Amino acid sequence: MEKHFHLDDSEFEKAFENCTIDPVIFTHEAHLRLAWIHITKYGEENAIGNICKQLMVFVEFVGANGKYNKTLTVAAIKAVHHFIKKSKSDTFDDFITEFPHLKYNFKELMNFHYKIDIFNSMQAKTEFLEPDLVPFD
């Protein structure tokens, strides 16, 4: 089990927002959990605004400015939202067990939606690029 699970959802959300979460435990799965928390509490559009803003503050705080990617951030939130609508889960742990490809096959999932390499595109890092193959919904 990943270390971010030692925090409940409220503690996790607050620790991220306040930049007190250990960057080591802020893994890909933790990013997905943050999306799940925000979507279930605030809805998809508010989740996008909240997380983009907070993530930019967080990466600056930890000195990792070059790692922020607007397209990946928004696309991940949209992908999580897509699967939340299909989910029977009430917790993130159950959700990620129900849809493990979000964790283990995320790049392939993004490649289903994007022809361009959004992981390395400078444009994708600074602005959200709509999918050029298949929309999220």
Backbone torsions as a table, in degrees:
resi	resn	phi	psi	omega
1	MET	NA	136.0	-179.0
2	GLU	-70.2	152.9	-173.6
3	LYS	-67.4	-23.5	179.8
4	HIS	-63.5	-18.5	-179.6
5	PHE	-73.1	-9.7	176.4
6	HIS	-72.6	-10.0	174.4
7	LEU	-104.0	138.2	173.1
8	ASP	-74.2	173.3	-174.1
9	ASP	-57.5	-43.3	-179.7
10	SER	-65.9	-43.5	178.3
11	GLU	-63.5	-42.3	-179.8
12	PHE	-62.6	-47.9	179.6
13	GLU	-59.8	-46.5	-178.3
14	LYS	-67.0	-42.0	179.8
15	ALA	-62.8	-39.4	177.6
16	PHE	-67.5	-47.8	-178.6
17	GLU	-59.3	-36.5	-178.4
18	ASN	-90.4	3.2	-178.7
19	CYS	58.8	33.4	177.2
20	THR	-104.9	-2.6	177.6
21	ILE	-75.5	139.9	178.3
22	ASP	-66.6	121.4	-179.5
23	PRO	-56.0	-26.2	179.9
24	VAL	-63.7	-33.0	-179.0
25	ILE	-91.0	-2.0	179.1
26	PHE	-88.4	72.1	-177.1
27	THR	-83.2	-179.6	174.7
28	HIS	-57.1	-45.1	179.2
29	GLU	-61.9	-38.1	178.0
30	ALA	-64.0	-37.8	174.4
31	HIS	-59.3	-45.0	179.4
32	LEU	-63.6	-39.7	177.9
33	ARG	-62.5	-43.3	178.8
34	LEU	-59.3	-43.2	177.3
35	ALA	-61.0	-45.9	-179.1
36	TRP	-59.9	-45.6	-179.8
37	ILE	-60.5	-50.0	-176.6
38	HIS	-66.6	-40.3	179.3
39	ILE	-64.2	-45.1	-177.1
40	THR	-70.5	-26.7	-179.9
41	LYS	-90.9	-38.0	-168.2
42	TYR	-121.9	-8.6	-175.1
43	GLY	89.0	163.3	-173.5
44	GLU	-62.1	-50.3	-175.6
45	GLU	-62.8	-44.7	177.6
46	ASN	-65.9	-36.1	177.3
47	ALA	-60.5	-43.4	179.3
48	ILE	-60.2	-49.9	-179.9
49	GLY	-61.7	-47.5	-178.8
50	ASN	-60.9	-51.4	-173.6
51	ILE	-69.1	-41.7	178.3
52	CYS	-58.8	-47.3	-179.9
53	LYS	-62.7	-49.4	-177.7
54	GLN	-67.2	-36.7	-179.6
55	LEU	-67.9	-38.3	176.9
56	MET	-63.4	-39.7	176.9
57	VAL	-65.6	-44.1	-178.2
58	PHE	-62.7	-47.8	-178.1
59	VAL	-65.7	-34.2	175.6
60	GLU	-67.0	-43.0	-179.3
61	PHE	-59.4	-40.6	-178.0
62	VAL	-92.7	3.8	176.8
63	GLY	73.8	34.2	-178.6
64	ALA	-123.9	40.5	-175.4
65	ASN	-51.9	-39.1	-177.5
66	GLY	-67.3	-11.8	-178.0
67	LYS	-85.4	-18.2	-177.7
68	TYR	-68.4	134.2	179.6
69	ASN	-136.6	106.8	-176.2
70	LYS	-59.2	-44.5	-178.5
71	THR	-63.4	-46.2	179.2
72	LEU	-62.4	-39.4	-180.0
73	THR	-62.7	-52.5	-178.6
74	VAL	-66.8	-42.3	-179.6
75	ALA	-62.5	-39.7	178.5
76	ALA	-63.7	-42.8	178.5
77	ILE	-62.8	-43.4	179.3
78	LYS	-65.0	-38.4	178.0
79	ALA	-66.6	-44.1	177.8
80	VAL	-61.0	-43.6	179.1
81	HIS	-60.5	-43.0	178.3
82	HIS	-54.9	-46.0	-177.5
83	PHE	-78.2	-27.6	174.5
84	ILE	-59.5	-39.6	-179.0
85	LYS	-64.8	-21.6	179.5
86	LYS	-99.3	-6.9	-169.6
87	SER	-83.1	152.4	172.0
88	LYS	-107.4	4.3	-171.5
89	SER	-87.1	145.6	176.6
90	ASP	-105.5	-9.5	179.4
91	THR	-129.1	157.4	178.0
92	PHE	-64.2	-40.0	-179.5
93	ASP	-56.9	-45.3	176.9
94	ASP	-66.9	-39.4	-179.8
95	PHE	-60.1	-48.5	-176.9
96	ILE	-71.0	-25.7	173.6
97	THR	-71.4	-37.0	179.3
98	GLU	-69.8	-34.7	-177.8
99	PHE	-127.8	66.7	-175.0
100	PRO	-65.5	-21.4	-179.6
101	HIS	-64.0	-23.5	174.4
102	LEU	-61.6	-34.6	-179.4
103	LYS	-87.6	-47.2	-170.2
104	TYR	-93.9	-21.1	-177.6
105	ASN	-129.4	36.5	-175.2
106	PHE	-62.4	-42.7	-178.8
107	LYS	-63.0	-42.5	178.2
108	GLU	-64.1	-38.5	177.3
109	LEU	-61.1	-44.4	178.6
110	MET	-66.6	-36.6	178.9
111	ASN	-66.8	-21.1	174.6
112	PHE	-69.3	-28.9	-176.8
113	HIS	-98.0	-26.8	-173.4
114	TYR	-123.6	131.8	173.0
115	LYS	-80.9	-37.0	-179.3
116	ILE	-79.2	160.7	179.0
117	ASP	-84.6	89.3	-177.8
118	ILE	-70.6	-15.2	-179.5
119	PHE	-74.1	-26.3	-175.8
120	ASN	-122.7	0.7	-178.3
121	SER	-75.6	128.3	176.4
122	MET	-65.0	-36.6	178.2
123	GLN	-65.0	-41.0	179.4
124	ALA	-64.6	-29.0	179.4
125	LYS	-69.9	-30.4	-172.6
126	THR	-103.6	-19.6	179.7
127	GLU	-144.9	154.2	178.5
128	PHE	-76.6	123.7	175.3
129	LEU	-100.3	124.4	176.7
130	GLU	-64.1	149.1	176.5
131	PRO	-56.5	139.2	179.9
132	ASP	-106.0	4.9	174.7
133	LEU	-117.2	-66.8	-177.2
134	VAL	-130.9	127.9	177.3
135	PRO	-67.6	161.9	-178.8
136	PHE	-71.6	-29.5	176.8
137	ASP	-140.8	NA	NA
